[in-house]
Amino acid sequence: MDQISNILVSLNIEGKVYEVGELVINNQTIYFRYHLDFIRSGLNISPIRLPFNSEINTTSKEPFDGLYGVFNDSLPDGWGRLLLDRTLSSKGIDIHRLTPLDRLAYVGDKGMGSLSYRPQFEDKEYQKQLELDMVAQEMSHVLKGESTELLDELFAIGGSSGGARPKILVGYNKNSSELIHGVNDLPEGFEDWIIKFPSFSDNQEIAHIEYAYYQMALAAGIEMNECQLFHGQSGQAYFGTKRFDRIQGHRLHMHTASGIMHDNFRMSTMDYGHLMDCAFQLERHVNAYEKVLRLAAFNVFAHNRDDHSKNFAFLMNGKGQWRFAPAYDLTFSHSAYGFHSTMIAGESKNPDKEHLLKLAETFKVKKANQIIEEVREAISHWDSIAHDSGVSKRVRKQITKHLL
């Protein structure tokens, strides 16, 4: 396979397509230049780290192998990267020679958010109905390192997704309960959803647990997109969520906190204060502080310690207006070392209300105590919410021990 030397970037946002600019790689250095016409549009796709000018710009090798964060956000990580690497290796391609531009060419127009990349490697478009148990079984083969005849299909339905847990991007029709994949323009009645599958390290009730956390987050006043449990023919439950970067077939531009601030989410030094500051810069309203504080309180009290910078995102609409994206990946979790991935007023080991109030005081959040108590009240109903969500008594008790 010949390496890609340049990539054209386009933005397909709310039904309108713009030619953004060009990425070029030379001597292992990646350069980017905006098209002058795109600058005139005023749609600044990455306001903090990528200069919005017509000059040739480049950034440091770390943390994204020479890419600006806005383009790195298009690349799959975790499960998606594993699938891509396995798929390419099965075709005899040396994955160690792949550059970030090669990987963007495989993403093409199938990535999260609204950015597309050309040239893109050919991808057959086909429509196929899904049976979730079969997908879960094949995913387990990939996670074990075994070969599977469905690698191409798995990559087609999950290869552009991020996060560690296996997941697929599907079209879902609520009225008929049909699930399909392989279609860019979904048929009438279908919506864009993500469905997750358990990894080997997950509790077998992970789908029910995450659904309970979704219900608990809504009770705490946190904005989330619609979620539900899907079931395979065996009765096994899988957690699904409606995509917030797709609205009625149109795309919104999505940028993770990791990408916009160039934070290495695997070795992060980010604090919720940084997230508050970033959210305010983009939204230009003090409500941004309250949204982040509410989410921080939830993650502290509900023991969601995998709260890294890729698990927060921002959305831009076709007018260039930014907002903090609906919350996602809220569930009971430990991080690698037992610390919160994002610090709370400098504390990551055992943060509590005191640290949340200190965070709020720094940004002069007026209703801080009220917000914190509203979250705590919602989490106090964990047992009944989890019971109604299908979590077993044994697991409910295990999780209760960790809730504050």
C-alpha positions, 0 to 999 in steps of 0.5 A, a space after each residue: 500500500 502506498 503511503 498517503 502524502 496529502 489529505 483534503 479535509 471537508 466539513 459536512 455540517 447541517 446539510 452544507 459542505 465546505 472545503 476546509 483545507 489540506 493536510 500534508 506529510 513530509 519527512 514525518 512532519 504534518 502540515 495543515 493549511 486552511 483554504 482561504 474561502 473557508 476562513 471567510 466562512 467564519 467556522 472556526 473548527 478548533 478555536 484553541 490550538 489550531 490557528 485560524 489563518 491561511 498560513 501553513 501550520 504545524 504542531 508538536 509530535 505529542 500528544 497526537 503524533 503530529 496531528 492537530 487535535 481536531 483531526 485526531 478526534 476523527 481517528 478511532 481509538 481503543 476498540 476502533 483502532 484494534 479493529 482497523 489494525 486487525 483488518 489491515 493486517 489480515 490484508 497483508 498491510 504492515 500497520 507499523 508503517 501507517 501514518 496518521 494520514 493513512 489512518 484518516 484515509 481509512 476513516 474517510 467520511 465514516 468518522 464521528 462528527 462532521 469532518 471527512 477526508 479524501 482520498 479515502 480508501 474504497 469502502 463497500 456500502 451495503 445495507 445489512 440487518 444486525 443480530 446483536 448476539 452474533 455481533 457480540 460473539 464475533 467481537 469476543 473473538 477479536 478481543 481474544 486475538 482470534 481470527 474471524 471471518 467477519 473482520 471487514 463487517 465489524 470494521 464497517 460497523 465499529 471501526 470509526 468508534 472511540 473508547 475501549 469497549 466494543 461498539 457499533 454504529 447503527 441505524 435504528 428504527 424505533 417503530 419496527 425495532 430494526 437495526 441496520 448498518 452500512 448506509 450513509 443516508 439512512 432510510 426514512 424512520 431510522 436514526 443514528 445510534 451507538 450500541 455497546 458490548 461488554 469487554 472481558 473486564 466488564 461486569 456482566 451486568 454492565 448494560 443494566 448498570 450504565 442504563 441505571 446511571 443514565 436514569 440517575 444522571 437525568 434525575 440529577 439534571 444532567 443533559 444526556 441523549 436518549 438511551 435504551 437497552 437493546 436485546 439479542 435473541 438470547 435475551 442478553 442486554 446491550 446498552 445503546 445511545 442515540 448519537 448527538 453528532 447526528 440530527 435527522 441525518 445531518 451532522 454536527 461538528 464534534 470536538 473532544 476536550 482532549 482534542 481541543 486542549 491537546 490533552 493526552 487522555 491516557 496521561 492527563 493532567 486535566 482538572 475540571 477547572 480546565 474544562 470549565 474554562 474551555 466550556 466558557 470560552 466556547 459557550 461564552 455564558 456562565 451556564 457553562 460553569 454550572 454544567 461542568 460542575 454538575 457533571 463533576 459532582 455526579 462523577 465524584 458521588 457516583 464513582 465514575 473515575 474513568 472521567 478522562 478528557 475524551 469523555 467530554 465533548 463540544 458541539 458546533 452547529 452550522 452557524 459556528 455556535 458552540 455548546 457543551 455536548 450531552 454527557 456520555 459514558 457515565 457508569 460505575 468505573 475505576 480508573 487504572 490507578 483508582 484515581 479520577 482521570 480528571 482532577 477536582 480542584 487538584 484532587 484526584 484520589 479522594 475528592 468530595 464536596 469540599 473540593 467541588 465547592 473549591 472548584 465552584 468558588 474559583 469560577 464564582 458559581 452562585 448556585 454551587 451548593 444547590 447543584 451539588 445537593 441536587 446531584 447527591 439527592 439523585 444518587 441517593 436513589 441508586 438502589 431503586 433506580 438500579 432495581 428498576 433498570 434490572 441490576 441484581 441485588 448483589 451488584 447493587 450492594 457492591 456499587 452502593 459501597 463506593 457511592 458518596 
